[in-house]
Amino acid sequence: MSAAARRLVSLFAAAAATFGVAALSRVPYPPARPEHAAIRLAWRAPGQRMEQCRRATEEELERLPVHMRREEICEQHIFPYRLELLLDDSLVLARTIRAAGAHRDRPLYVYEEIELDPGRYKVTVRFSREMPEGALRGRIEGDFPEELRLEQEADLGPRAVALVTYDPETRRLVIGGNIGQ
């Protein structure tokens, strides 16, 4: 293909892309339904780290180069937590939150948003540590609570968002936003 033909194809592709973006920008995007309210759960938590150490066997040490030999081998992970949201004592959300990262050694991240009809609700949020079957037994590190619980009334009008988050200073869940009281 000649240089002129390549330029012509490039020009045509750029014009088609520009036309496509312009056409799509005119498509109406429906906003959030104005008659609904929402409860948003959003926080980052370091969780609790479990560490189990044991002495390495002679066989294990011999397989490693000299500079990598350690007398003690330690395994660690961050416990998963169970997240539950209840509205007026009815379970709306239940899920297990696991640590991020390839080795599951990063913080726990919570982000959930539940749309609901405006009104007054008894909001209950529970965030509690799970002990999986076959979990390591050993030293637990970290001062993050084993269980967090929030119970509060929230009066949510149309388009209101109640934000539930973790306050590391008071070490508890708090609710804010335009929730009435």
N, CA, C and O atoms as a DFTB+ gen file, in Angstrom:
724 C
 N C O
     1  1       0.854      -1.171       0.000
     2  2       0.000       0.000       0.000
     3  2       0.898       1.233       0.000
     4  3       1.882       1.296       0.738
     5  1       0.560       2.184      -0.812
     6  2       1.369       3.395      -0.931
     7  2       1.139       4.303       0.275
     8  3       0.190       4.121       1.037
     9  1       2.018       5.272       0.429
    10  2       1.920       6.219       1.541
    11  2       0.625       7.022       1.452
    12  3      -0.008       7.301       2.470
    13  1       0.238       7.388       0.249
    14  2      -1.001       8.162       0.068
    15  2      -2.220       7.334       0.464
    16  3      -3.149       7.855       1.080
    17  1      -2.221       6.063       0.119
    18  2      -3.344       5.187       0.478
    19  2      -3.423       5.008       1.990
    20  3      -4.512       5.003       2.564
    21  1      -2.264       4.860       2.635
    22  2      -2.251       4.724       4.111
    23  2      -2.811       5.978       4.768
    24  3      -3.580       5.899       5.727
    25  1      -2.419       7.137       4.242
    26  2      -2.937       8.393       4.800
    27  2      -4.449       8.487       4.619
    28  3      -5.163       8.928       5.520
    29  1      -4.921       8.078       3.476
    30  2      -6.352       8.124       3.198
    31  2      -7.125       7.189       4.137
    32  3      -8.183       7.556       4.647
    33  1      -6.598       5.988       4.363
    34  2      -7.231       5.040       5.290
    35  2      -7.208       5.605       6.713
    36  3      -8.202       5.505       7.434
    37  1      -6.086       6.194       7.118
    38  2      -5.975       6.790       8.460
    39  2      -6.964       7.935       8.631
    40  3      -7.614       8.057       9.670
    41  1      -7.073       8.774       7.602
    42  2      -8.006       9.898       7.651
    43  2      -9.445       9.394       7.756
    44  3     -10.237       9.933       8.529
    45  1      -9.781       8.371       6.988
    46  2     -11.123       7.788       7.038
    47  2     -11.405       7.192       8.426
    48  3     -12.495       7.378       8.967
    49  1     -10.433       6.481       9.001
    50  2     -10.612       5.878      10.330
    51  2     -10.802       6.960      11.395
    52  3     -11.649       6.819      12.277
    53  1     -10.014       8.045      11.318
    54  2     -10.147       9.138      12.284
    55  2     -11.512       9.811      12.155
    56  3     -12.148      10.137      13.157
    57  1     -11.958      10.018      10.914
    58  2     -13.270      10.644      10.701
    59  2     -14.386       9.745      11.222
    60  3     -15.342      10.233      11.826
    61  1     -14.274       8.440      10.994
    62  2     -15.294       7.503      11.484
    63  2     -15.325       7.490      13.011
    64  3     -16.402       7.465      13.607
    65  1     -14.152       7.506      13.648
    66  2     -14.096       7.519      15.114
    67  2     -14.703       8.809      15.660
    68  3     -15.455       8.777      16.634
    69  1     -14.381       9.941      15.041
    70  2     -14.936      11.225      15.479
    71  2     -16.456      11.236      15.328
    72  3     -17.174      11.670      16.230
    73  1     -16.938      10.757      14.188
    74  2     -18.379      10.689      13.959
    75  2     -19.038       9.772      14.995
    76  3     -20.105      10.097      15.516
    77  1     -18.415       8.638      15.295
    78  2     -18.965       7.696      16.277
    79  2     -19.071       8.312      17.661
    80  3     -20.092       8.161      18.332
    81  1     -18.019       9.010      18.097
    82  2     -18.040       9.654      19.415
    83  2     -19.111      10.742      19.451
    84  3     -19.850      10.862      20.428
    85  1     -19.189      11.535      18.376
    86  2     -20.200      12.600      18.326
    87  2     -21.609      12.018      18.368
    88  3     -22.478      12.547      19.063
    89  1     -21.839      10.942      17.637
    90  2     -23.170      10.323      17.618
    91  2     -23.518       9.745      18.984
    92  3     -24.640       9.910      19.461
    93  1     -22.571       9.075      19.610
    94  2     -22.843       8.479      20.924
    95  2     -23.025       9.539      22.014
    96  3     -23.710       9.290      23.006
    97  1     -22.419      10.718      21.839
    98  2     -22.568      11.765      22.859
    99  2     -23.988      12.324      22.894
   100  3     -24.373      12.973      23.867
   101  1     -24.760      12.082      21.855
   102  2     -26.141      12.560      21.805
   103  2     -27.142      11.560      22.382
   104  3     -28.319      11.885      22.542
   105  1     -26.692      10.364      22.690
   106  2     -27.579       9.352      23.261
   107  2     -27.867       9.741      24.707
   108  3     -26.933       9.925      25.487
   109  1     -29.141       9.872      25.082
   110  2     -29.449      10.271      26.461
   111  2     -29.041       9.185      27.457
   112  3     -29.215       7.991      27.213
   113  1     -28.501       9.635      28.571
   114  2     -28.106       8.731      29.652
   115  2     -29.050       8.970      30.818
   116  3     -29.073      10.065      31.380
   117  1     -29.817       7.973      31.186
   118  2     -30.774       8.196      32.279
   119  2     -30.042       8.337      33.617
   120  3     -29.245       7.471      33.978
   121  1     -30.303       9.407      34.346
   122  2     -29.679       9.547      35.668
   123  2     -30.292       8.548      36.646
   124  3     -31.240       7.833      36.323
   125  1     -29.734       8.520      37.829
   126  2     -30.295       7.656      38.873
   127  2     -31.763       8.016      39.064
   128  3     -32.160       9.174      38.934
   129  1     -32.539       7.019      39.370
   130  2     -33.974       7.270      39.534
   131  2     -34.191       8.250      40.686
   132  3     -33.835       7.950      41.826
   133  1     -34.767       9.412      40.402
   134  2     -34.885      10.447      41.428
   135  2     -35.803      10.065      42.580
   136  3     -35.727      10.667      43.651
   137  1     -36.655       9.093      42.383
   138  2     -37.586       8.725      43.451
   139  2     -36.967       7.738      44.441
   140  3     -37.627       7.362      45.410
   141  1     -35.729       7.311      44.230
   142  2     -35.106       6.327      45.111
   143  2     -34.059       6.952      46.030
   144  3     -33.531       8.031      45.762
   145  1     -33.782       6.253      47.104
   146  2     -32.716       6.606      48.037
   147  2     -31.680       5.483      47.977
   148  3     -31.877       4.491      47.275
   149  1     -30.582       5.638      48.710
   150  2     -29.547       4.600      48.683
   151  2     -28.819       4.536      50.017
   152  3     -28.714       5.524      50.743
   153  1     -28.324       3.352      50.312
   154  2     -27.405       3.156      51.435
   155  2     -26.101       2.681      50.827
   156  3     -26.065       1.693      50.094
   157  1     -25.030       3.393      51.139
   158  2     -23.712       3.062      50.603
   159  2     -22.802       2.635      51.756
   160  3     -22.672       3.344      52.753
   161  1     -22.183       1.480      51.606
   162  2     -21.210       0.979      52.573
   163  2     -19.838       1.126      51.924
   164  3     -19.588       0.529      50.876
   165  1     -18.954       1.903      52.522
   166  2     -17.650       2.138      51.898
   167  2     -16.592       2.370      52.969
   168  3     -16.654       3.345      53.718
   169  1     -15.619       1.461      53.032
   170  2     -14.486       1.661      53.923
   171  2     -13.346       0.729      53.556
   172  3     -13.507      -0.223      52.793
   173  1     -12.188       1.035      54.125
   174  2     -10.977       0.232      53.975
   175  2     -10.585      -0.195      55.373
   176  3     -10.598       0.611      56.304
   177  1     -10.237      -1.458      55.519
   178  2      -9.890      -1.970      56.847
   179  2      -8.628      -2.823      56.753
   180  3      -8.492      -3.631      55.834
   181  1      -7.712      -2.649      57.695
   182  2      -6.494      -3.465      57.660
   183  2      -6.750      -4.926      58.024
   184  3      -5.943      -5.794      57.691
   185  1      -7.846      -5.200      58.692
   186  2      -8.150      -6.581      59.090
   187  2      -7.205      -7.087      60.166
   188  3      -6.416      -6.325      60.725
   189  1      -7.291      -8.362      60.447
   190  2      -6.410      -8.994      61.426
   191  2      -5.570     -10.034      60.705
   192  3      -6.087     -10.855      59.947
   193  1      -4.281      -9.987      60.949
   194  2      -3.333     -10.875      60.295
   195  2      -2.998     -12.041      61.226
   196  3      -2.705     -11.859      62.407
   197  1      -3.052     -13.246      60.651
   198  2      -2.680     -14.450      61.393
   199  2      -1.324     -14.899      60.882
   200  3      -1.109     -15.013      59.675
   201  1      -0.417     -15.152      61.802
   202  2       0.903     -15.641      61.420
   203  2       1.207     -16.923      62.170
   204  3       1.047     -17.000      63.388
   205  1       1.647     -17.930      61.426
   206  2       2.019     -19.213      62.021
   207  2       3.439     -19.519      61.561
   208  3       3.725     -19.528      60.363
   209  1       4.315     -19.766      62.511
   210  2       5.715     -20.036      62.196
   211  2       6.104     -21.427      62.688
   212  3       5.581     -21.929      63.683
   213  1       7.040     -22.032      61.958
   214  2       7.567     -23.339      62.359
   215  2       9.036     -23.389      61.978
   216  3       9.504     -22.615      61.143
   217  1       9.747     -24.299      62.594
   218  2      11.166     -24.473      62.276
   219  2      11.290     -25.251      60.973
   220  3      10.573     -26.227      60.751
   221  1      12.198     -24.814      60.123
   222  2      12.434     -25.490      58.847
   223  2      13.188     -26.794      59.095
   224  3      14.048     -26.872      59.973
   225  1      12.856     -27.807      58.315
   226  2      13.561     -29.091      58.438
   227  2      14.906     -28.987      57.725
   228  3      15.111     -28.103      56.894
   229  1      15.806     -29.885      58.053
   230  2      17.118     -29.919      57.400
   231  2      16.953     -30.097      55.888
   232  3      17.676     -29.488      55.099
   233  1      16.005     -30.929      55.504
   234  2      15.747     -31.192      54.085
   235  2      15.329     -29.916      53.353
   236  3      15.798     -29.651      52.246
   237  1      14.451     -29.128      53.970
   238  2      14.005     -27.877      53.360
   239  2      15.156     -26.893      53.229
   240  3      15.284     -26.207      52.215
   241  1      15.990     -26.827      54.253
   242  2      17.124     -25.905      54.224
   243  2      18.131     -26.295      53.149
   244  3      18.689     -25.422      52.485
   245  1      18.368     -27.576      52.969
   246  2      19.347     -28.037      51.981
   247  2      18.908     -27.720      50.555
   248  3      19.756     -27.527      49.683
   249  1      17.615     -27.664      50.303
   250  2      17.109     -27.377      48.960
   251  2      17.268     -25.910      48.573
   252  3      17.157     -25.563      47.398
   253  1      17.522     -25.066      49.536
   254  2      17.620     -23.630      49.270
   255  2      19.074     -23.188      49.159
   256  3      19.950     -23.770      49.797
   257  1      19.335     -22.154      48.347
   258  2      20.680     -21.575      48.329
   259  2      21.003     -21.004      49.711
   260  3      20.101     -20.663      50.477
   261  1      22.265     -20.908      50.012
   262  2      22.709     -20.481      51.348
   263  2      22.116     -19.128      51.742
   264  3      21.699     -18.945      52.885
   265  1      22.075     -18.188      50.810
   266  2      21.598     -16.845      51.155
   267  2      20.088     -16.791      51.407
   268  3      19.595     -15.776      51.898
   269  1      19.338     -17.855      51.083
   270  2      17.882     -17.867      51.284
   271  2      17.449     -18.724      52.465
   272  3      16.254     -18.848      52.732
   273  1      18.387     -19.307      53.162
   274  2      18.034     -20.219      54.256
   275  2      17.631     -19.441      55.501
   276  3      18.344     -18.553      55.969
   277  1      16.467     -19.803      56.017
   278  2      15.989     -19.242      57.291
   279  2      15.588     -20.396      58.176
   280  3      15.005     -21.375      57.710
   281  1      15.898     -20.283      59.445
   282  2      15.570     -21.363      60.376
   283  2      14.068     -21.472      60.610
   284  3      13.560     -22.546      60.931
   285  1      13.369     -20.367      60.449
   286  2      11.937     -20.349      60.724
   287  2      11.165     -19.999      59.448
   288  3      11.504     -19.039      58.756
   289  1      10.132     -20.778      59.144
   290  2       9.269     -20.518      57.989
   291  2       7.924     -20.038      58.523
   292  3       7.299     -20.693      59.357
   293  1       7.497     -18.891      58.030
   294  2       6.241     -18.308      58.513
   295  2       5.250     -18.163      57.362
   296  3       5.613     -17.761      56.256
   297  1       3.998     -18.496      57.643
   298  2       2.894     -18.286      56.713
   299  2       1.951     -17.292      57.373
   300  3       1.752     -17.312      58.588
   301  1       1.376     -16.423      56.550
   302  2       0.437     -15.465      57.122
   303  2      -0.662     -15.129      56.126
   304  3      -0.489     -15.266      54.915
   305  1      -1.785     -14.692      56.656
   306  2      -2.893     -14.221      55.834
   307  2      -3.776     -13.310      56.674
   308  3      -3.674     -13.278      57.900
   309  1      -4.635     -12.580      55.997
   310  2      -5.606     -11.723      56.676
   311  2      -6.942     -12.448      56.670
   312  3      -7.389     -12.942      55.635
   313  1      -7.563     -12.505      57.814
   314  2      -8.849     -13.190      57.937
   315  2      -9.899     -12.530      57.050
   316  3      -9.907     -11.307      56.914
   317  1     -10.781     -13.316      56.449
   318  2     -11.935     -12.730      55.759
   319  2     -12.948     -12.236      56.794
   320  3     -12.958     -12.696      57.935
   321  1     -13.782     -11.310      56.387
   322  2     -14.831     -10.769      57.256
   323  2     -16.184     -10.970      56.585
   324  3     -16.294     -10.947      55.359
   325  1     -17.199     -11.163      57.397
   326  2     -18.574     -11.334      56.922
   327  2     -19.283      -9.991      57.045
   328  3     -19.329      -9.404      58.126
   329  1     -19.835      -9.509      55.937
   330  2     -20.568      -8.249      55.901
   331  2     -22.051      -8.554      55.764
   332  3     -22.460      -9.304      54.878
   333  1     -22.855      -7.968      56.648
   334  2     -24.309      -8.135      56.577
   335  2     -24.976      -6.777      56.745
   336  3     -24.600      -5.984      57.608
   337  1     -25.975      -6.527      55.900
   338  2     -26.789      -5.322      55.999
   339  2     -28.229      -5.759      56.188
   340  3     -28.772      -6.521      55.389
   341  1     -28.841      -5.265      57.262
   342  2     -30.251      -5.553      57.533
   343  2     -31.013      -4.238      57.547
   344  3     -30.566      -3.251      58.133
   345  1     -32.165      -4.237      56.898
   346  2     -33.062      -3.090      56.942
   347  2     -34.346      -3.553      57.591
   348  3     -35.005      -4.471      57.101
   349  1     -34.702      -2.918      58.692
   350  2     -35.884      -3.316      59.469
   351  2     -35.846      -4.809      59.781
   352  3     -36.849      -5.508      59.638
   353  1     -34.692      -5.285      60.202
   354  2     -34.445      -6.679      60.605
   355  2     -34.570      -7.692      59.467
   356  3     -34.631      -8.893      59.729
   357  1     -34.610      -7.241      58.216
   358  2     -34.616      -8.151      57.062
   359  2     -33.247      -8.103      56.393
   360  3     -32.736      -7.025      56.089
   361  1     -32.661      -9.263      56.167
   362  2     -31.340      -9.341      55.555
   363  2     -31.416      -8.906      54.093
   364  3     -32.145      -9.498      53.297
   365  1     -30.654      -7.863      53.749
   366  2     -30.641      -7.313      52.403
   367  2     -29.350      -7.689      51.672
   368  3     -29.349      -7.888      50.457
   369  1     -28.258      -7.783      52.423
   370  2     -26.955      -8.068      51.827
   371  2     -26.165      -8.942      52.783
   372  3     -26.102      -8.664      53.981
   373  1     -25.563      -9.994      52.257
   374  2     -24.670     -10.849      53.043
   375  2     -23.562     -11.305      52.117
   376  3     -23.812     -11.958      51.104
   377  1     -22.337     -10.957      52.473
   378  2     -21.227     -11.381      51.628
   379  2     -19.945     -11.442      52.428
   380  3     -19.804     -10.781      53.457
   381  1     -19.018     -12.241      51.946
   382  2     -17.717     -12.375      52.589
   383  2     -16.740     -11.445      51.891
   384  3     -16.626     -11.451      50.665
   385  1     -16.038     -10.648      52.682
   386  2     -15.045      -9.715      52.159
   387  2     -13.673     -10.325      52.417
   388  3     -13.314     -10.615      53.558
   389  1     -12.917     -10.515      51.349
   390  2     -11.584     -11.110      51.459
   391  2     -10.527     -10.056      51.158
   392  3     -10.776      -9.083      50.446
   393  1      -9.354     -10.271      51.712
   394  2      -8.250      -9.348      51.494
   395  2      -7.858      -9.340      50.021
   396  3      -7.964     -10.355      49.332
   397  1      -7.414      -8.205      49.559
   398  2      -6.977      -8.064      48.175
   399  2      -5.533      -8.551      48.038
   400  3      -4.864      -8.828      49.033
   401  1      -5.075      -8.649      46.828
   402  2      -3.693      -9.030      46.555
   403  2      -3.552     -10.496      46.223
   404  3      -4.379     -11.319      46.617
   405  1      -2.500     -10.817      45.498
   406  2      -2.257     -12.198      45.072
   407  2      -2.075     -13.129      46.262
   408  3      -2.475     -14.292      46.212
   409  1      -1.477     -12.626      47.320
   410  2      -1.243     -13.445      48.513
   411  2      -2.287     -13.188      49.596
   412  3      -2.141     -13.642      50.731
   413  1      -3.337     -12.458      49.237
   414  2      -4.398     -12.111      50.196
   415  2      -3.810     -11.429      51.435
   416  3      -4.192     -11.727      52.567
   417  1      -2.875     -10.509      51.195
   418  2      -2.215      -9.836      52.305
   419  2      -2.417      -8.320      52.272
   420  3      -1.741      -7.587      52.994
   421  1      -3.328      -7.860      51.454
   422  2      -3.640      -6.434      51.361
   423  2      -4.880      -6.136      52.211
   424  3      -5.546      -7.058      52.682
   425  1      -5.186      -4.858      52.406
   426  2      -6.355      -4.510      53.226
   427  2      -7.666      -5.023      52.631
   428  3      -7.740      -5.410      51.465
   429  1      -8.681      -5.011      53.467
   430  2     -10.041      -5.366      53.058
   431  2     -10.712      -4.093      52.546
   432  3     -10.616      -3.041      53.178
   433  1     -11.383      -4.186      51.416
   434  2     -12.097      -3.041      50.861
   435  2     -13.576      -3.378      50.761
   436  3     -13.957      -4.415      50.218
   437  1     -14.403      -2.487      51.293
   438  2     -15.855      -2.657      51.228
   439  2     -16.416      -1.518      50.391
   440  3     -16.137      -0.347      50.651
   441  1     -17.208      -1.868      49.384
   442  2     -17.972      -0.868      48.638
   443  2     -19.231      -1.543      48.113
   444  3     -19.175      -2.365      47.199
   445  1     -20.333      -1.195      48.684
   446  2     -21.639      -1.722      48.272
   447  2     -22.626      -0.565      48.278
   448  3     -22.570       0.308      49.143
   449  1     -23.525      -0.567      47.310
   450  2     -24.588       0.442      47.291
   451  2     -25.912      -0.259      47.028
   452  3     -26.049      -1.021      46.072
   453  1     -26.878       0.010      47.884
   454  2     -28.196      -0.603      47.797
   455  2     -29.220       0.499      47.551
   456  3     -29.346       1.424      48.353
   457  1     -29.953       0.401      46.442
   458  2     -31.045       1.341      46.167
   459  2     -32.294       0.876      46.888
   460  3     -32.563      -0.323      46.966
   461  1     -33.067       1.832      47.420
   462  2     -34.307       1.479      48.104
   463  2     -35.295       2.628      48.023
   464  3     -34.948       3.748      47.649
   465  1     -36.515       2.328      48.377
   466  2     -37.553       3.354      48.372
   467  2     -37.323       4.314      49.531
   468  3     -36.853       3.898      50.590
   469  1     -37.648       5.597      49.349
   470  2     -37.525       6.539      50.461
   471  2     -38.382       6.089      51.638
   472  3     -39.424       5.457      51.461
   473  1     -37.929       6.424      52.837
   474  2     -38.679       6.065      54.035
   475  2     -37.767       5.982      55.242
   476  3     -36.573       6.271      55.162
   477  1     -38.345       5.585      56.355
   478  2     -37.597       5.449      57.609
   479  2     -37.232       3.980      57.779
   480  3     -38.082       3.098      57.656
   481  1     -35.960       3.732      58.062
   482  2     -35.447       2.365      58.187
   483  2     -34.614       2.215      59.451
   484  3     -33.939       3.145      59.892
   485  1     -34.682       1.032      60.012
   486  2     -33.736       0.652      61.056
   487  2     -32.585      -0.025      60.309
   488  3     -32.751      -1.108      59.747
   489  1     -31.424       0.620      60.309
   490  2     -30.260       0.128      59.572
   491  2     -29.349      -0.623      60.537
   492  3     -28.930      -0.076      61.557
   493  1     -29.047      -1.875      60.211
   494  2     -28.114      -2.677      61.000
   495  2     -27.026      -3.182      60.064
   496  3     -27.306      -3.821      59.049
   497  1     -25.776      -2.885      60.422
   498  2     -24.630      -3.365      59.649
   499  2     -23.750      -4.165      60.592
   500  3     -23.395      -3.699      61.674
   501  1     -23.400      -5.377      60.169
   502  2     -22.479      -6.219      60.948
   503  2     -21.284      -6.560      60.068
   504  3     -21.437      -6.914      58.899
   505  1     -20.101      -6.449      60.645
   506  2     -18.852      -6.771      59.949
   507  2     -18.024      -7.581      60.935
   508  3     -17.434      -7.020      61.858
   509  1     -17.975      -8.898      60.746
   510  2     -17.338      -9.759      61.748
   511  2     -16.337     -10.723      61.114
   512  3     -16.526     -11.219      60.004
   513  1     -15.276     -10.962      61.860
   514  2     -14.198     -11.834      61.386
   515  2     -14.686     -13.266      61.259
   516  3     -15.391     -13.767      62.136
   517  1     -14.313     -13.925      60.170
   518  2     -14.620     -15.341      59.970
   519  2     -13.361     -16.154      60.222
   520  3     -12.250     -15.725      59.911
   521  1     -13.554     -17.327      60.787
   522  2     -12.440     -18.249      60.976
   523  2     -12.680     -19.413      60.021
   524  3     -13.412     -20.344      60.356
   525  1     -12.064     -19.371      58.818
   526  2     -12.313     -20.440      57.851
   527  2     -11.821     -21.791      58.352
   528  3     -10.901     -21.877      59.166
   529  1     -12.462     -22.849      57.843
   530  2     -12.028     -24.198      58.199
   531  2     -10.597     -24.390      57.741
   532  3     -10.228     -23.972      56.643
   533  1      -9.792     -25.020      58.577
   534  2      -8.400     -25.273      58.229
   535  2      -7.533     -24.030      58.303
   536  3      -6.423     -24.018      57.770
   537  1      -8.025     -22.976      58.960
   538  2      -7.246     -21.747      59.059
   539  2      -6.012     -21.983      59.914
   540  3      -5.985     -22.862      60.775
   541  1      -5.015     -21.192      59.659
   542  2      -3.790     -21.282      60.448
   543  2      -4.091     -20.970      61.904
   544  3      -4.958     -20.150      62.209
   545  1      -3.395     -21.605      62.768
   546  2      -3.493     -21.292      64.195
   547  2      -2.157     -20.696      64.594
   548  3      -1.105     -21.267      64.307
   549  1      -2.195     -19.578      65.237
   550  2      -0.948     -18.936      65.618
   551  2      -1.215     -17.559      66.170
   552  3      -2.283     -17.291      66.721
   553  1      -0.232     -16.682      66.019
   554  2      -0.298     -15.341      66.575
   555  2      -1.170     -14.446      65.688
   556  3      -1.024     -14.442      64.466
   557  1      -2.066     -13.695      66.308
   558  2      -2.918     -12.751      65.583
   559  2      -2.344     -11.358      65.780
   560  3      -2.096     -10.926      66.906
   561  1      -2.137     -10.662      64.667
   562  2      -1.594      -9.308      64.713
   563  2      -2.644      -8.318      64.230
   564  3      -3.545      -8.669      63.468
   565  1      -2.517      -7.090      64.681
   566  2      -3.414      -6.032      64.231
   567  2      -4.440      -5.706      65.290
   568  3      -4.920      -6.582      66.009
   569  1      -4.768      -4.426      65.373
   570  2      -5.725      -4.004      66.397
   571  2      -7.104      -3.724      65.811
   572  3      -7.928      -3.069      66.448
   573  1      -7.358      -4.219      64.595
   574  2      -8.686      -4.047      64.012
   575  2      -9.662      -4.936      64.770
   576  3      -9.343      -6.092      65.049
   577  1     -10.850      -4.426      65.113
   578  2     -11.804      -5.211      65.913
   579  2     -12.246      -6.503      65.220
   580  3     -12.322      -6.575      63.993
   581  1     -12.533      -7.509      66.031
   582  2     -13.059      -8.772      65.502
   583  2     -14.459      -8.583      64.943
   584  3     -14.852      -9.251      63.987
   585  1     -15.204      -7.671      65.546
   586  2     -16.570      -7.434      65.084
   587  2     -16.918      -5.961      65.205
   588  3     -16.598      -5.309      66.198
   589  1     -17.580      -5.450      64.173
   590  2     -18.120      -4.098      64.181
   591  2     -19.620      -4.216      63.968
   592  3     -20.093      -5.064      63.210
   593  1     -20.358      -3.352      64.650
   594  2     -21.820      -3.408      64.523
   595  2     -22.361      -1.983      64.606
   596  3     -21.928      -1.181      65.433
   597  1     -23.311      -1.693      63.734
   598  2     -23.973      -0.397      63.731
   599  2     -25.470      -0.638      63.684
   600  3     -25.959      -1.396      62.847
   601  1     -26.197       0.009      64.585
   602  2     -27.666      -0.017      64.568
   603  2     -28.130       1.416      64.721
   604  3     -27.837       2.075      65.719
   605  1     -28.864       1.895      63.714
   606  2     -29.320       3.274      63.770
   607  2     -30.525       3.460      62.863
   608  3     -30.659       2.791      61.838
   609  1     -31.396       4.374      63.256
   610  2     -32.540       4.746      62.422
   611  2     -32.055       5.747      61.377
   612  3     -31.216       6.601      61.662
   613  1     -32.591       5.630      60.174
   614  2     -32.265       6.575      59.108
   615  2     -33.544       6.906      58.352
   616  3     -34.272       6.016      57.912
   617  1     -33.800       8.195      58.212
   618  2     -34.963       8.661      57.459
   619  2     -34.446       9.149      56.111
   620  3     -33.839      10.217      56.021
   621  1     -34.687       8.367      55.069
   622  2     -34.135       8.654      53.751
   623  2     -35.208       9.208      52.829
   624  3     -36.208       8.549      52.545
   625  1     -34.980      10.429      52.367
   626  2     -35.886      11.027      51.397
   627  2     -35.463      10.647      49.983
   628  3     -34.472       9.940      49.800
   629  1     -36.213      11.114      48.977
   630  2     -35.825      10.846      47.591
   631  2     -34.424      11.396      47.307
   632  3     -34.103      12.518      47.700
   633  1     -33.601      10.613      46.631
   634  2     -32.225      10.955      46.251
   635  2     -31.271      11.071      47.434
   636  3     -30.139      11.523      47.260
   637  1     -31.692      10.681      48.615
   638  2     -30.809      10.720      49.786
   639  2     -29.864       9.518      49.751
   640  3     -30.228       8.434      49.297
   641  1     -28.651       9.737      50.238
   642  2     -27.665       8.657      50.321
   643  2     -27.132       8.618      51.745
   644  3     -26.585       9.602      52.243
   645  1     -27.297       7.475      52.392
   646  2     -26.730       7.269      53.724
   647  2     -25.399       6.556      53.530
   648  3     -25.343       5.499      52.903
   649  1     -24.332       7.129      54.064
   650  2     -22.999       6.553      53.921
   651  2     -22.575       5.914      55.231
   652  3     -22.479       6.586      56.258
   653  1     -22.321       4.609      55.191
   654  2     -21.796       3.896      56.353
   655  2     -20.314       3.683      56.091
   656  3     -19.929       3.134      55.058
   657  1     -19.483       4.122      57.036
   658  2     -18.040       3.993      56.880
   659  2     -17.392       3.654      58.217
   660  3     -18.047       3.692      59.259
   661  1     -16.108       3.323      58.184
   662  2     -15.359       2.954      59.388
   663  2     -14.544       4.150      59.847
   664  3     -13.834       4.765      59.051
   665  1     -14.644       4.483      61.131
   666  2     -13.851       5.560      61.720
   667  2     -12.697       4.928      62.486
   668  3     -12.921       4.335      63.541
   669  1     -11.461       5.039      61.982
   670  2     -10.333       4.382      62.653
   671  2      -9.990       4.988      64.018
   672  3      -9.389       4.315      64.855
   673  1     -10.363       6.246      64.252
   674  2     -10.067       6.863      65.550
   675  2     -10.940       6.284      66.657
   676  3     -10.452       5.987      67.748
   677  1     -12.228       6.124      66.376
   678  2     -13.134       5.569      67.388
   679  2     -13.274       4.056      67.252
   680  3     -13.858       3.397      68.112
   681  1     -12.727       3.510      66.153
   682  2     -12.758       2.071      65.876
   683  2     -14.189       1.535      65.851
   684  3     -14.502       0.523      66.478
   685  1     -15.056       2.245      65.106
   686  2     -16.441       1.794      64.979
   687  2     -17.002       2.253      63.639
   688  3     -16.434       3.115      62.969
   689  1     -18.133       1.655      63.266
   690  2     -18.841       2.066      62.060
   691  2     -19.680       3.293      62.379
   692  3     -20.269       3.390      63.455
   693  1     -19.730       4.227      61.437
   694  2     -20.529       5.440      61.607
   695  2     -21.375       5.633      60.352
   696  3     -21.026       5.162      59.269
   697  1     -22.487       6.334      60.519
   698  2     -23.376       6.605      59.386
   699  2     -23.498       8.109      59.233
   700  3     -23.615       8.842      60.215
   701  1     -23.468       8.553      57.997
   702  2     -23.588       9.975      57.713
   703  2     -24.345      10.170      56.422
   704  3     -24.907       9.227      55.865
   705  1     -24.354      11.396      55.954
   706  2     -25.102      11.703      54.734
   707  2     -26.389      12.398      55.109
   708  3     -26.591      12.762      56.268
   709  1     -27.253      12.583      54.145
   710  2     -28.530      13.271      54.405
   711  2     -29.578      12.238      54.801
   712  3     -30.427      11.850      53.999
   713  1     -29.500      11.797      56.077
   714  2     -30.337      10.689      56.545
   715  2     -31.472      11.112      57.455
   716  3     -32.269      10.268      57.865
   717  1     -31.570      12.381      57.781
   718  2     -32.610      12.778      58.737
   719  2     -32.310      12.158      60.096
   720  3     -31.287      11.489      60.237
   721  1     -33.123      12.346      61.056
   722  2     -32.909      11.695      62.365
   723  2     -34.186      11.671      63.138
   724  3     -34.219      11.168      64.261
